[in-house]
Amino acid sequence: MVSVEELIGNLLLRHNCVIVPTFGGFVAKRIPAAIDLEKGIMQPPGKALLFNRQLINNDGLLTAEFASQNALDYSTASGIINKLVDSWNDQLKAGARVAIDRVGFLYFDQEKNVCFEQDRFFNLLLEAYGLGKVHFTPVEDAPVVLVEEDKLSVEEPKIIEHPALKARSNAWKYVAAACFLPIAFYSYWIPAKTNVLQSGMISAKDFNPFHKNALGKYKAEKLQSQIQELKEADFNPTITAAGNGTYEFDAGLKFPVQMPKEIENPPTTEKPQTELPYQLIVGCFGSDSNVENMLAQLRNKGVEGYVYDVSNGLKRVSAGGSSSDNELRNRQNELNVKGIKGWIFSGK
């Protein structure tokens, strides 16, 4: 008959959790391979086991496997496992250890808590089956065996620095010097020999120690001759009939010129508005401010008004005069459309 302890180990090879009903469960977690350089040991990958006292519900895995391996029915297999669990509890209470092959052993601590210690000599990871610890010696600690005249001797290795590495280690000194010297030189040269501090501006010429700053010299001879030629030149623009023309300052450079034109005002025979016999009166006011307000109102609507006369202390404001009554009535209709009310007065 295959024992329950043996089946637990077999199931942990294929599963990550095996529950013993009413007792607890074993939980497996994969751990990667590890290398201990100090001890010179390489550990293969494996499974780390934990025992959880709270996993007591029967998931059927262990009972079904036990029944299948021993050709028993499920109920009989479950009863055998329960009796084994009672036996384990008695052993633990008596202070003994419960050993499970290839898994580890269980025991009570001083506070009566179940403790589990995994078997470190068996790897439950099938991928690493048959792999064990590998011991190695680090290269720097390995002795050198010298063969000389049929004599074997063991000597400590002698490290010889490669010439290329030695040259590389000194190269940074020259690089640092090549960077530091220009910085130190220009830190003195630019403030002392240039006008950077006064002008606040720096140019590429300031970095040239052989460049000499000289004051700029301006020659005005050519400009003075041009001014003299301009004064002596005759101003002969080409004038059009409309009073406009062009002046040729230089070859290909011409300026438009507009000449003043005297316009004679022809005498008019038209009478002033105030002397026309018919006037379109829009208001009579005794206050000058009211008169100005009325005139401003007329201007806002595009009508030119004026004070026609003064009668009995009132100034009559007219919106226009005419020598014809009918012509003034047409203007009255136009003003009515703009919201200006008035009447026609015949005074002369």
C-alpha positions as CSV (number, residue, x, y, z in Angstrom):
1,M,0.0,0.0,0.0
2,V,1.3,3.5,-0.9
3,S,1.5,5.6,2.3
4,V,0.0,9.0,2.7
5,E,3.4,10.5,3.4
6,E,4.8,9.2,0.1
7,L,1.8,10.5,-1.8
8,I,2.2,14.0,-0.3
9,G,5.8,14.2,-1.7
10,N,4.7,12.8,-5.1
11,L,1.8,15.4,-5.4
12,L,4.1,18.3,-4.4
13,L,6.3,17.4,-7.4
14,R,3.3,18.1,-9.7
15,H,1.3,20.6,-7.7
16,N,1.9,23.7,-5.7
17,C,-0.6,23.1,-3.0
18,V,-1.5,19.8,-1.2
19,I,-4.1,19.9,1.6
20,V,-4.3,17.2,4.3
21,P,-8.0,17.3,5.4
22,T,-8.6,18.7,8.9
23,F,-4.8,19.0,9.5
24,G,-3.3,21.7,7.2
25,G,-1.9,22.4,3.7
26,F,1.5,22.5,2.2
27,V,2.1,25.5,-0.2
28,A,5.0,25.5,-2.7
29,K,6.7,28.5,-4.3
30,R,9.3,28.3,-7.1
31,I,12.7,29.9,-6.2
32,P,15.3,30.7,-8.9
33,A,18.9,29.4,-9.1
34,A,21.3,31.3,-6.9
35,I,25.1,31.8,-6.8
36,D,27.1,32.5,-3.6
37,L,30.4,33.9,-4.8
38,E,31.9,34.1,-1.3
39,K,31.3,30.4,-0.6
40,G,31.7,29.3,-4.2
41,I,28.3,27.5,-4.4
42,M,25.7,27.4,-7.2
43,Q,22.2,26.4,-6.0
44,P,19.8,24.9,-8.6
45,P,16.2,26.2,-8.8
46,G,13.7,24.6,-6.5
47,K,10.6,24.9,-4.5
48,A,10.2,26.5,-1.1
49,L,7.5,24.9,1.1
50,L,5.3,26.5,3.7
51,F,2.8,24.9,6.0
52,N,-0.5,26.6,6.6
53,R,-2.6,25.3,9.5
54,Q,-5.7,27.2,8.2
55,L,-6.0,25.2,5.0
56,I,-8.1,22.3,6.4
57,N,-11.0,22.1,3.8
58,N,-10.7,18.9,1.8
59,D,-10.1,19.7,-1.9
60,G,-10.2,16.0,-2.8
61,L,-6.7,15.9,-4.3
62,L,-5.0,13.8,-1.7
63,T,-8.0,11.6,-0.9
64,A,-8.6,10.8,-4.6
65,E,-4.9,10.1,-5.3
66,F,-4.7,7.8,-2.2
67,A,-7.9,5.9,-3.3
68,S,-6.6,5.5,-6.9
69,Q,-3.1,4.3,-5.9
70,N,-4.4,1.7,-3.4
71,A,-7.6,0.7,-5.3
72,L,-9.9,1.9,-2.6
73,D,-13.2,3.7,-2.7
74,Y,-13.3,7.3,-1.7
75,S,-15.0,6.9,1.6
76,T,-12.5,4.2,2.8
77,A,-9.6,6.3,1.7
78,S,-11.0,9.4,3.5
79,G,-11.4,7.3,6.7
80,I,-7.8,6.1,6.6
81,I,-6.5,9.7,6.1
82,N,-8.6,10.9,9.1
83,K,-7.1,8.2,11.3
84,L,-3.6,9.2,10.2
85,V,-4.3,12.9,11.0
86,D,-5.5,11.9,14.6
87,S,-2.2,10.0,15.0
88,W,-0.2,13.0,13.9
89,N,-2.0,15.3,16.4
90,D,-1.3,12.8,19.2
91,Q,2.4,12.7,18.3
92,L,2.6,16.5,18.3
93,K,0.9,16.8,21.6
94,A,3.4,14.3,23.1
95,G,6.3,16.5,21.9
96,A,7.4,14.2,19.1
97,R,8.1,15.1,15.5
98,V,6.0,14.1,12.5
99,A,8.3,13.3,9.6
100,I,7.0,13.3,6.0
101,D,9.4,11.7,3.5
102,R,11.0,14.2,1.0
103,V,8.9,17.0,2.5
104,G,10.1,17.8,6.0
105,F,8.9,17.4,9.6
106,L,6.4,19.1,11.8
107,Y,6.7,19.9,15.6
108,F,5.2,22.1,18.3
109,D,7.1,25.1,19.7
110,Q,7.0,26.2,23.3
111,E,3.7,28.1,22.6
112,K,2.1,25.0,21.1
113,N,2.2,26.4,17.6
114,V,2.8,24.0,14.7
115,C,6.2,24.6,13.1
116,F,7.4,23.2,9.8
117,E,11.0,22.6,8.6
118,Q,11.5,21.7,4.9
119,D,13.8,18.8,3.8
120,R,16.8,20.5,2.3
121,F,18.2,17.4,0.7
122,F,15.4,16.8,-1.8
123,N,14.4,19.1,-4.6
124,L,10.7,19.0,-5.3
125,L,11.0,20.9,-8.6
126,L,10.7,18.4,-11.5
127,E,12.6,20.7,-13.9
128,A,15.7,20.5,-11.6
129,Y,15.4,16.8,-10.8
130,G,18.8,15.3,-10.2
131,L,20.6,18.6,-10.0
132,G,22.6,19.3,-6.9
133,K,24.9,22.0,-5.5
134,V,27.9,22.9,-7.6
135,H,31.0,24.0,-5.8
136,F,33.5,26.2,-7.7
137,T,36.6,28.2,-7.0
138,P,36.7,31.9,-8.0
139,V,39.3,32.7,-10.7
140,E,41.1,35.3,-8.6
141,D,41.6,32.7,-5.8
142,A,42.7,29.8,-8.1
143,P,46.4,28.9,-7.8
144,V,48.7,28.9,-10.8
145,V,50.6,25.6,-11.4
146,L,54.0,26.1,-13.0
147,V,55.8,23.2,-14.7
148,E,59.6,23.6,-14.6
149,E,62.1,20.8,-15.2
150,D,59.7,18.1,-14.2
151,K,58.9,19.9,-11.0
152,L,55.5,21.0,-10.0
153,S,55.1,24.1,-7.8
154,V,52.1,26.1,-6.8
155,E,52.5,29.9,-6.7
156,E,50.2,32.8,-6.2
157,P,49.2,34.5,-9.5
158,K,50.9,37.7,-10.3
159,I,48.8,40.4,-11.8
160,I,50.6,42.4,-14.5
161,E,48.9,45.6,-15.7
162,H,48.4,45.8,-19.4
163,P,50.4,48.7,-21.0
164,A,47.2,49.9,-22.8
165,L,45.4,50.1,-19.5
166,K,48.2,52.0,-17.9
167,A,48.3,54.5,-20.8
168,R,44.6,54.9,-20.6
169,S,44.7,55.6,-16.9
170,N,47.1,58.5,-17.5
171,A,45.2,60.0,-20.5
172,W,42.6,61.7,-18.3
173,K,45.3,63.9,-16.8
174,Y,46.2,65.3,-20.3
175,V,42.5,65.7,-21.1
176,A,41.9,67.6,-17.9
177,A,44.9,69.9,-18.5
178,A,43.8,70.6,-22.1
179,C,40.3,71.7,-20.9
180,F,41.5,73.7,-17.8
181,L,44.3,75.8,-19.4
182,P,42.0,77.6,-22.0
183,I,39.4,78.2,-19.4
184,A,41.9,79.7,-17.0
185,F,43.5,81.9,-19.8
186,Y,40.2,83.4,-21.0
187,S,39.0,83.9,-17.4
188,Y,41.8,86.5,-17.1
189,W,42.0,87.7,-20.7
190,I,38.3,88.6,-21.4
191,P,37.7,90.8,-18.3
192,A,41.2,92.4,-18.4
193,K,41.8,93.0,-22.1
194,T,38.4,93.5,-23.6
195,N,35.5,95.9,-22.9
196,V,33.0,93.2,-22.0
197,L,32.4,94.6,-18.5
198,Q,31.7,98.1,-19.9
199,S,29.6,97.2,-22.9
200,G,28.0,94.0,-21.6
201,M,28.5,92.4,-25.0
202,I,30.9,89.8,-26.2
203,S,32.0,88.8,-29.7
204,A,34.1,86.2,-31.4
205,K,37.0,88.7,-31.7
206,D,37.3,88.9,-28.0
207,F,38.6,85.3,-27.9
208,N,41.4,86.2,-30.3
209,P,44.4,87.4,-28.2
210,F,46.1,88.8,-31.4
211,H,43.2,91.0,-32.4
212,K,43.7,94.8,-31.7
213,N,40.8,97.0,-31.0
214,A,41.0,100.3,-32.9
215,L,38.7,103.3,-32.9
216,G,36.5,103.5,-36.0
217,K,37.3,106.4,-38.4
218,Y,34.5,107.8,-40.4
219,K,35.1,109.6,-43.7
220,A,32.6,112.2,-44.6
221,E,34.2,113.5,-47.8
222,K,31.9,111.5,-50.1
223,L,28.8,112.5,-48.1
224,Q,29.7,116.2,-48.1
225,S,30.2,116.1,-51.9
226,Q,26.8,114.5,-52.4
227,I,25.2,117.2,-50.3
228,Q,26.9,119.9,-52.2
229,E,25.9,118.4,-55.5
230,L,22.3,118.2,-54.2
231,K,22.3,121.9,-53.3
232,E,23.8,123.0,-56.6
233,A,21.4,120.8,-58.7
234,D,18.6,122.5,-60.5
235,F,15.2,121.5,-59.4
236,N,13.5,120.9,-62.7
237,P,10.6,118.6,-62.1
238,T,8.4,117.5,-65.0
239,I,5.0,119.1,-64.3
240,T,1.8,117.7,-65.7
241,A,-1.3,119.7,-66.5
242,A,-2.9,118.7,-63.1
243,G,-0.1,120.3,-61.2
244,N,1.7,117.1,-60.4
245,G,5.2,115.9,-61.5
246,T,8.3,113.8,-60.8
247,Y,11.8,114.7,-59.7
248,E,14.7,112.5,-60.8
249,F,17.1,112.4,-57.8
250,D,19.4,109.9,-59.4
251,A,19.4,107.5,-62.3
252,G,16.5,105.2,-61.8
253,L,15.3,107.0,-58.6
254,K,12.4,109.4,-59.0
255,F,10.1,111.1,-56.5
256,P,6.5,112.2,-57.0
257,V,6.1,116.0,-56.7
258,Q,2.8,117.9,-56.3
259,M,3.1,121.6,-57.1
260,P,0.9,124.2,-55.4
261,K,-1.7,125.5,-57.7
262,E,-3.4,128.8,-57.2
263,I,-7.2,128.6,-57.5
264,E,-9.1,131.8,-58.0
265,N,-12.4,131.8,-56.2
266,P,-14.9,133.1,-58.7
267,P,-17.3,135.7,-57.4
268,T,-20.7,134.3,-56.3
269,T,-24.0,136.0,-56.8
270,E,-25.8,133.7,-54.4
271,K,-27.4,135.5,-51.4
272,P,-26.6,134.4,-47.9
273,Q,-29.1,132.1,-46.2
274,T,-30.2,134.7,-43.7
275,E,-31.2,137.1,-46.5
276,L,-33.6,134.7,-48.2
277,P,-37.3,135.6,-47.9
278,Y,-38.5,132.1,-46.7
279,Q,-36.9,130.4,-43.7
280,L,-37.5,126.9,-42.2
281,I,-37.7,127.7,-38.5
282,V,-37.1,124.7,-36.1
283,G,-37.2,126.5,-32.8
284,C,-37.2,129.8,-30.8
285,F,-35.0,130.0,-27.6
286,G,-34.3,132.6,-25.1
287,S,-31.3,130.7,-23.7
288,D,-28.0,130.5,-25.6
289,S,-27.4,126.9,-24.3
290,N,-30.7,125.8,-25.8
291,V,-29.7,127.4,-29.1
292,E,-26.4,125.5,-29.1
293,N,-28.1,122.2,-28.2
294,M,-30.5,122.7,-31.2
295,L,-27.7,123.5,-33.6
296,A,-25.8,120.4,-32.3
297,Q,-28.9,118.2,-32.8
298,L,-29.2,119.5,-36.4
299,R,-25.5,118.8,-37.1
300,N,-25.8,115.2,-35.8
301,K,-28.5,114.6,-38.4
302,G,-26.5,116.2,-41.2
303,V,-28.4,119.5,-41.3
304,E,-26.6,122.8,-41.2
305,G,-28.5,125.3,-38.9
306,Y,-28.0,128.9,-38.0
307,V,-29.6,131.7,-35.9
308,Y,-31.9,133.6,-38.3
309,D,-32.8,136.6,-36.1
310,V,-33.9,137.8,-32.6
311,S,-37.5,138.7,-32.0
312,N,-38.9,139.8,-28.6
313,G,-35.8,138.4,-26.9
314,L,-36.1,135.0,-28.6
315,K,-33.5,133.6,-31.1
316,R,-35.0,131.9,-34.0
317,V,-33.0,128.9,-35.3
318,S,-33.4,128.1,-39.0
319,A,-32.6,124.9,-40.8
320,G,-32.3,126.6,-44.2
321,G,-33.7,129.4,-46.4
322,S,-35.0,129.7,-49.9
323,S,-36.4,132.2,-52.3
324,S,-39.2,129.8,-53.2
325,D,-42.0,128.6,-50.9
326,N,-42.4,125.3,-52.7
327,E,-38.7,124.5,-52.6
328,L,-38.6,125.1,-48.8
329,R,-41.7,122.7,-48.4
330,N,-39.7,119.9,-50.0
331,R,-36.9,120.5,-47.5
332,Q,-39.4,120.5,-44.7
333,N,-40.6,117.0,-45.8
334,E,-37.0,115.8,-45.8
335,L,-36.5,117.1,-42.2
336,N,-39.7,115.5,-41.0
337,V,-38.4,112.1,-42.1
338,K,-35.3,112.8,-40.0
339,G,-37.4,113.7,-37.0
340,I,-37.0,117.5,-37.2
341,K,-40.2,119.5,-36.9
342,G,-40.3,123.1,-38.2
343,W,-42.5,125.7,-40.0
344,I,-42.0,128.0,-42.9
345,F,-41.6,131.7,-42.0
346,S,-41.8,134.4,-44.5
347,G,-40.1,137.5,-43.2
348,K,-38.8,139.4,-46.2
